[in-house]
Amino acid sequence: MKITVRYFASVREHIGLSQESLDTQSVDLAALRNELIGRGENYSNGLSAGKAIRMAINQTVCDENTRLTENAEVAFFPPVTGG
């Protein structure tokens, strides 16, 4: 399926892209994250399993078990604190 992936803050800095379109066979966010980590060092540094990374589909924050849908916009970003 075709999706758009957006990267924010430190994730974007590691990967070197703010967004990309890709075709994936991943069925959920966990599988997509693992697929991206497998793309190489930059992706691994930005999305590694040990990092606290938030995820969203179509601008709704969700967990890693959320299923992907055709033409979804997926976002990866670090946790945000405010004050």
C-alpha angles and dihedrals in degrees: 000000000000117000139163117232121200125194125202138195115334092001089059091046093055096044096040095223133093093203145347139185117231145167114236140179090203114123099198142017094266091056092045092051090051091047091052093046087056091060093080149279098314092053092042092052092049100042107024117152092247093060123092102239126171120213134200137184117206090349095306116117110233142162129264093264093064111119121239122237132201112280093008120159108227122193130195118194140152120257112278126220125194139195 
